[in-house]
Amino acid sequence: MKQERILFITGKLAEYSLREILEKLAPQVNFTYEITVLNVQVAALMHVPLVKRRLKVPDGFDWVMLPGLCKGDLQILTDHFGLPFKRGPKDHFDLPEYFGQAGRPPKDLSQYDIEILAEINHAPLLSNAEIIRQADHYRQNGANLIDVGCVPGESWSGAGDVVRMLVDAGHRVSIDSFEQKEVEAAVNSGAELILSCNHTNIDWVSKLGVEVVAIPDLPSDFDSLRAIVDQLVRSDTPFRIDPILEPIGFGFTASLERYYRTRKEFPEFEIMMGIGNLTELTEVDTAGINFVLAALCQELNIHSILATEVINWAQSAIREFDYARRLVKFSIDNKTLPKHIHYQLVMLRDARLNEMGQGALNHLAQQIRDPNYRIFAEQDELHVINRDGYWKGTDPFELFDQFEAANPKGLDPSHAFYLGYEMCKAMTALTLGKHYQQDQPLNWGFLSQAEVSAQERRRLQGEDPQCGPR
């Protein structure tokens, strides 16, 4: 296999750490390289006209890699220099992953086996507009079917109208009620599944001609569940079984055993798990809970779950389960650990930290000749560097006082605001164990929000991006 020769383009301040990375990476990937440092301090400030104007490409290279934040149409450079130009990752610390040395995530996680039923809780108390809003939100976040949750002990005359409204809007719908008039109206309007069926309603619910969810009369009464299943089979009623997941402290472990027992005793029937008793009633972040329950469902061939987003800490539970069901299917189908596949459910902390190291920071401090501040969060400290000094510590207020005092011209309000904003992000990253890169948003998994960097904002405003706080 031909050994590629790659020309890496960077700015002055990234050269040192880029060389350290490439010294290790090149023999692993089997390429040779050279580094060209353009006359620009920060690699992220490069753009196509600048590169075209300043770059000279020696002979013998197969292609050229530019920093990932380089702006402009790279085809212009390819046409001008006569060899391919490509963007690398936004952070050069991610080059190993770019070259396939750090478990690049698969491009296709589209497959899943588990259907998500998303419940609109207490639908009778909501306006039609709010019901449609919730249903659309759930569908956008991965729900396959919208469950209309009624109020126990009450009879809602609007059940049929709401189900018809949802069906007309393109939603698949289930009805969650034991009240006969509500259920019949919902079924007549297009509901395809009834939650739920036990000995209190089996006589009439089994005559409606749609699928039902079979549950025990009491969660611990497995014999009643067996009897319900037998009766539904005899009446030729389509059904899926839900042995009832119970909250921690109220029979959680025993309920897990019932799901295992159900799969063993009824291998040919579909099973459903209502996961809200864990996600809603356990005061922890829900992503990990959703992943473990998705893995349990995948291994037991449980092909549907009922999810809710009522309490605040569960507000992203449906999207979390959507990612989880895809990840566990990929993991089990490919007999691989659910690790280094994708990072969308790693939200509080990051999957890995990229640190320059003290040597590189010291080298950077010696090279900087401009007043712009560079901020780093690593080695359990904040690091702030510009031509006037190198400050590090754990208290951002103390650091701010120190580098402000060293600034001969002082800090104008917009500059101070920018530095405070970036130091807040850096301190958050330091506290949680996240990777911080100046002028880039923190990574919160699928909850990440894009933000316009300070340089990009200045560029959009027609200002010189190199004259800013960075």
C-alpha atoms as one frame of an Amber mdcrd trajectory, in Angstrom:
protein
   0.000   0.000   0.000   1.412   3.383  -1.061   2.485   5.578   1.825   0.707
   8.920   1.549   2.597  12.172   1.939   0.481  14.896   3.548   1.142  18.610
   3.999  -0.432  19.976   7.195  -1.143  23.710   7.352  -1.381  25.437  10.724
  -0.823  28.700  12.589   2.104  29.665  14.758   0.538  28.819  18.093  -0.637
  25.310  17.206   2.633  24.159  15.607   4.212  22.731  18.751   1.301  20.531
  19.813   0.526  19.531  16.207   4.076  18.215  15.796   3.741  16.155  18.982
   0.516  14.580  17.705   1.827  13.824  14.215   5.057  12.258  15.506   2.964
   9.520  17.135   0.163   9.367  14.586   2.091   9.144  11.300   3.708   5.729
  11.929   0.402   4.326  13.221  -1.501   5.360  10.097   1.459   4.916   7.736
   1.860   8.365   6.203   4.699  10.888   5.998   4.178  14.585   6.464   5.483
  18.095   6.662   4.030  21.061   8.507   3.787  24.509   6.969   3.140  27.390
   9.367   1.451  30.302   7.673   2.039  33.798   8.952  -1.026  33.756  11.185
  -1.140  33.263  14.922  -4.353  31.268  15.287  -5.088  28.451  12.832  -8.850
  28.964  13.207  -8.503  32.408  11.589  -7.419  31.003   8.222  -9.593  31.452
   5.158  -9.236  30.367   1.540  -8.031  33.706   0.068  -5.345  33.961   2.762
  -4.145  30.403   2.156  -4.093  30.911  -1.618  -2.079  34.106  -1.180   0.502
  32.867   1.338   0.929  29.142   0.792   3.625  27.559  -1.314   3.213  23.800
  -1.801   6.434  21.847  -2.350   6.445  18.977  -4.818   5.743  15.407  -3.795
   2.595  15.718  -1.662  -0.578  13.720  -2.222  -2.892  16.184  -0.507  -3.057
  19.093   1.912  -4.882  19.243   5.240  -6.211  22.577   6.488  -7.516  23.372
   9.970 -11.144  22.341  10.381 -12.305  25.925  10.993 -10.743  27.293   7.814
 -13.444  29.242   5.946 -14.174  29.164   2.242 -14.463  26.892  -0.784 -11.543
  24.444  -0.810 -12.144  23.645  -4.479 -10.545  27.017  -5.246  -7.330  25.828
  -3.613  -7.523  22.420  -5.279  -7.845  24.045  -8.696  -5.103  26.571  -7.978
  -2.480  24.173  -6.587  -3.442  21.060  -8.532  -3.881  18.646  -5.617  -6.667
  17.937  -3.132  -7.246  20.164  -0.104  -9.222  18.783   2.842 -10.382  20.146
   6.169  -9.243  18.315   9.254 -11.124  18.238  12.543 -11.924  21.504  14.310
  -9.500  20.529  17.079  -6.180  19.052  15.975  -6.242  16.836  19.072  -8.970
  14.901  17.220  -6.636  13.938  14.372  -6.263  10.338  15.650 -10.012   9.866
  15.375 -10.034  11.544  11.955  -7.516   8.955  10.745  -9.405   6.050  12.288
  -7.196   5.493  15.325  -9.708   6.248  18.057 -12.815   4.260  17.245 -14.510
   6.404  14.636 -18.260   6.245  15.124 -20.201   4.288  12.523 -22.113   6.378
  10.029 -25.289   4.324  10.248 -27.116   3.926  13.563 -30.503   3.960  11.858
 -31.562   0.469  12.912 -33.582  -0.296  16.051 -35.970  -2.984  17.299 -37.758
  -1.132  20.106 -40.809   1.020  19.470 -41.277   4.137  21.630 -44.747   5.010
  22.891 -44.638   8.575  24.224 -47.389   9.487  26.664 -49.155  12.837  26.718
 -49.823  12.925  30.438 -53.272  14.119  31.628 -54.375  14.998  28.105 -57.907
  16.048  29.211 -56.363  18.989  31.071 -54.544  20.312  28.002 -55.637  22.428
  25.051 -55.716  20.885  21.588 -52.807  23.121  20.582 -50.697  21.856  23.490
 -51.558  18.237  22.700 -50.464  18.674  19.089 -47.316  20.508  20.217 -46.351
  17.676  22.571 -47.139  14.993  20.009 -45.047  16.697  17.326 -42.190  17.190
  19.803 -42.225  13.527  20.794 -42.283  12.379  17.186 -39.366  14.662  16.304
 -37.422  13.121  19.187 -38.010   9.520  18.138 -41.486   8.483  19.306 -43.254
   6.004  17.034 -46.684   6.206  18.650 -48.433   8.851  20.773 -50.200   7.609
  23.888 -53.133   9.738  25.021 -53.090   9.589  28.808 -56.437  10.151  30.504
 -57.240  11.107  34.117 -58.051   8.041  36.270 -61.534   8.113  37.792 -62.877
  10.687  35.348 -64.761  10.371  32.054 -63.512  12.583  29.236 -65.949  13.370
  26.468 -63.184  14.711  24.208 -61.145  11.499  23.910 -62.445  10.605  20.459
 -61.998  14.122  19.072 -58.406  14.349  20.294 -57.491  10.945  18.901 -59.005
  11.890  15.539 -57.074  15.187  15.584 -53.811  13.336  16.204 -54.525  10.708
  13.552 -55.376  13.418  11.030 -52.020  15.050  11.877 -50.260  11.833  10.877
 -49.668  10.314  14.316 -50.169   6.719  15.344 -52.169   6.778  18.584 -52.886
   4.648  21.648 -55.353   5.365  24.461 -54.385   4.999  28.108 -57.596   4.526
  30.070 -59.791   1.982  31.866 -62.952   4.064  31.306 -65.133   2.330  28.704
 -66.605   5.401  26.993 -63.176   7.022  26.585 -61.642   3.854  25.164 -64.502
   3.124  22.742 -64.505   6.701  21.450 -60.735   6.579  20.979 -60.856   3.273
  19.110 -63.664   4.529  16.867 -61.475   7.540  16.034 -58.403   5.532  15.091
 -56.555   4.469  18.245 -54.655   1.262  17.437 -53.648   0.175  20.952 -55.354
   0.167  24.369 -53.449   0.577  27.626 -54.285  -1.554  29.492 -56.211  -4.798
  30.015 -56.676  -6.891  33.177 -59.607  -8.650  34.847 -61.415  -5.352  35.502
 -62.049  -4.629  31.811 -61.189  -7.698  29.741 -64.845  -8.585  29.097 -65.512
  -5.468  27.042 -62.043  -4.373  25.912 -61.410  -7.695  24.170 -64.406  -7.050
  21.898 -63.142  -3.807  20.360 -61.000  -5.452  17.698 -57.693  -3.661  18.430
 -54.519  -4.640  20.229 -54.380  -4.349  24.014 -51.616  -4.301  26.630 -52.097
  -7.176  29.069 -51.097  -6.389  32.663 -51.505  -8.282  35.953 -54.266  -7.304
  38.383 -51.489  -6.461  40.841 -47.849  -6.098  39.760 -46.740  -9.009  41.945
 -49.614 -11.307  40.841 -48.026 -13.222  37.968 -50.806 -15.820  38.042 -53.360
 -13.150  37.120 -51.163 -12.097  34.193 -51.013 -15.684  32.986 -54.806 -15.939
  33.210 -55.269 -12.684  31.245 -52.952 -13.934  28.521 -54.859 -17.226  28.293
 -58.184 -15.436  27.974 -56.894 -13.053  25.311 -55.513 -15.960  23.312 -58.879
 -17.768  23.489 -60.753 -14.648  22.334 -58.276 -14.096  19.499 -57.511 -10.581
  20.763 -54.128  -9.156  19.662 -52.016  -8.167  22.650 -48.622  -7.419  24.093
 -47.658  -8.148  27.710 -46.445  -5.656  30.326 -45.486  -7.277  33.667 -45.121
  -3.728  35.153 -41.759  -2.177  36.029 -41.905  -0.987  39.626 -39.993   1.893
  41.267 -36.819   1.400  43.262 -37.774   0.562  46.838 -41.165  -0.803  45.801
 -40.262  -4.075  44.107 -37.904  -2.962  41.353 -35.674  -6.059  41.338 -38.641
  -8.430  41.563 -40.242  -6.662  38.603 -37.111  -7.178  36.516 -37.331 -10.875
  37.322 -40.942 -10.873  36.076 -39.868  -9.527  32.692 -37.291 -12.305  32.417
 -39.919 -14.857  33.502 -42.433 -13.467  31.014 -39.999 -13.851  28.139 -39.240
 -17.455  29.201 -42.886 -18.450  29.604 -44.229 -16.556  26.570 -41.423 -16.625
  23.994 -43.784 -16.076  21.086 -45.607 -12.969  22.412 -44.657  -9.300  22.279
 -43.714  -7.565  25.544 -43.849  -3.889  26.504 -42.095  -2.079  29.338 -43.367
   1.148  30.900 -40.137   2.877  31.893 -41.599   5.986  33.528 -41.727   4.326
  36.957 -37.945   4.483  36.898 -37.139   7.634  34.924 -39.822   9.782  36.570
 -39.512   8.395  40.097 -35.715   8.295  40.460 -34.041  11.620  41.180 -31.057
  11.222  38.855 -30.245  12.173  35.277 -32.181   9.833  33.033 -29.769   9.061
  30.169 -28.004   6.236  31.996 -31.294   4.752  33.178 -32.661   4.832  29.646
 -29.580   3.142  28.249 -29.622   0.286  30.779 -33.345  -0.280  30.226 -32.836
  -0.226  26.449 -30.138  -2.879  26.826 -32.447  -4.997  28.985 -35.230  -4.690
  26.407 -32.907  -5.538  23.528 -31.581  -8.664  25.226 -35.076  -9.848  26.228
 -36.630  -9.024  22.843 -38.946  -6.458  24.399 -40.031  -4.486  21.355 -41.922
  -1.542  22.838 -41.608   0.847  25.764 -43.858   3.537  27.213 -41.949   6.740
  28.037 -42.943  10.007  29.660 -41.434  13.478  30.029 -43.290  14.944  33.001
 -40.756  15.795  35.710 -38.019  18.282  34.813 -35.064  15.889  35.025 -36.752
  13.632  32.451 -37.404  16.340  29.852 -35.147  14.703  27.256 -36.005  11.083
  28.140 -37.609  10.170  24.810 -34.697  11.375  22.729 -32.310   9.648  25.134
 -34.103   6.348  24.645 -34.075   6.864  20.885 -30.271   7.102  20.925 -30.037
   4.247  23.429 -32.141   1.792  21.395 -29.987   2.370  18.315 -26.758   2.015
  20.224 -27.721  -1.222  21.993 -28.934  -2.783  18.751 -25.676  -1.936  17.020
 -23.709  -3.266  19.990 -25.572  -6.568  20.252 -25.836  -7.166  16.496 -22.103
  -6.566  16.061 -21.071  -8.283  19.304 -19.155  -5.201  20.386 -19.134  -3.201
  23.584 -21.311  -0.073  23.513 -18.177   2.054  23.629 -16.514   4.325  21.063
 -19.591   4.012  18.818 -21.092   7.440  19.330 -21.000   9.975  22.142 -24.479
  11.520  22.040 -25.458  10.136  25.466 -22.255  11.326  27.140 -23.524  14.704
  28.271 -22.293  15.605  31.756 -18.671  14.661  31.154 -16.841  14.180  27.862
 -15.714  10.875  26.427 -12.116  12.046  26.523 -10.024  15.104  27.389  -7.489
  16.650  25.027  -4.777  18.425  27.003  -1.748  20.283  25.694   0.330  19.505
  28.767   2.480  21.835  30.823   5.397  21.714  28.396   3.264  22.871  25.481
   1.651  25.595  27.593   5.070  26.894  28.659   6.231  26.850  25.042   3.091
  28.715  23.965   3.638  31.373  26.660   7.142  31.995  25.306   5.904  32.377
  21.727   2.980  34.776  22.177   3.748  38.364  21.223   0.255  39.865  21.050
  -2.185  41.095  23.714  -4.954  38.583  22.936  -5.768  36.169  25.737  -5.661
  32.370  25.307  -7.627  30.382  27.858  -7.131  26.700  28.691  -8.703  24.365
  31.229  -6.496  21.424  32.123  -4.425  19.887  34.936  -7.172  20.946  37.374
  -6.468  24.636  36.714  -7.420  27.505  34.466  -4.571  28.860  32.351  -4.627
  32.366  30.814  -1.780  33.471  28.541  -0.917  36.585  26.525   2.211  38.648
  25.882   1.985  40.255  29.323   2.095  37.009  31.289   0.964  33.522  32.096
  -1.520  33.127  34.933  -2.964  29.926  36.281  -5.161  28.927  39.200  -8.514
  27.596  40.290 -10.318  30.875  41.082 -11.425  32.749  37.925 -12.049  35.941
  39.916  -8.483  36.002  41.223  -7.113  35.262  37.770  -9.179  38.045  36.253
  -7.825  40.538  38.808  -4.264  39.406  38.063  -4.304  39.675  34.294  -6.408
  42.833  34.373  -3.816  44.467  36.616  -1.069  43.414  34.169  -2.861  44.988
  31.203  -1.347  48.466  30.707  -4.438  49.782  28.916  -7.060  48.035  31.039
  -9.992  46.037  29.702 -12.926  47.630  27.945 -16.411  46.322  28.907 -16.936
  44.162  25.800 -13.491  42.597  26.203 -14.144  41.910  29.891 -17.519  40.373
  29.069 -15.938  38.070  26.493 -13.224  36.922  28.897 -15.763  36.371  31.677
 -17.942  34.313  29.345 -15.040  32.149  28.202 -13.682  31.688  31.731 -17.136
  30.624  32.878 -17.173  27.936  30.172 -13.638  26.921  31.087 -14.506  26.660
  34.773 -17.581  24.579  33.952 -15.410  22.256  31.878 -12.844  22.001  34.658
 -15.515  21.217  37.247 -17.246  18.521  35.201 -14.283  16.984  33.417 -15.129
  18.316  29.962 -12.886  19.393  27.102 -12.683  23.169  26.741 -11.631  24.891
  23.525 -11.731  28.654  23.446 -14.439  30.160  21.223 -16.112  26.769  20.790
 -19.246  25.506  22.583 -18.919  22.855  25.259 -20.019  19.405  24.158 -23.244
  18.315  25.869 -23.897  15.280  23.661 -27.158  15.568  21.752 -28.070  18.570
  23.926 -25.192  20.637  22.504 -26.050  24.095  21.212 -24.142  25.824  18.431
 -22.699  29.219  19.171 -21.003  31.793  16.965 -17.378  32.253  18.001 -16.000
  35.664  18.836 -13.855  35.645  15.693 -16.779  34.651  13.482 -18.983  37.332
  15.035 -16.360  39.970  14.320 -15.928  38.671  10.780 -19.696  38.901  10.209
 -19.602  42.463  11.531 -16.833  43.410   9.110 -14.129  43.743  11.766 -10.624
  42.290  11.759 -10.975  38.908  13.553  -7.338  39.031  14.684  -7.887  42.183
  16.743 -10.303  40.594  19.177 -10.059  39.137  22.669  -8.473  35.905  21.525
